[in-house]
Amino acid sequence: MKIKIKSIDYQRNGVTGAGFHVVHFTDGQEPWDEMIGIVFEEPKYIAVISPWAGTEWIKYHWRGDYYEDALREVVGSWERPADYDPIPRA
């Protein structure tokens, strides 16, 4: 499967929270096209939702396993910028 990455980042909630990557991507197959992939470190822990869904995300989601291989490949090859700071500073 070919996906086009628009942006990617990493988030970790607190010191003991499970870290995850957020991938904004398109696959060129759907009319709405843009999707957000939430990729946790553990296999099979992936969510794919629409960035436009708001609170109605249940209507605008896709099977994570369909995109898992492509998303994990992208996450695995992603290199954080040298000045990357996972904690936003004001």
Secondary structure, DSSP 4 states (H G I P E B T S, - for coil): ---EEEEEEEEE-TTTSPEEEEEEEE-SSSSS-EEEEEEESSTT-EEEE-TT-GGGGGGSEE-HHHHHHHHHHHHHH----TT--SS---
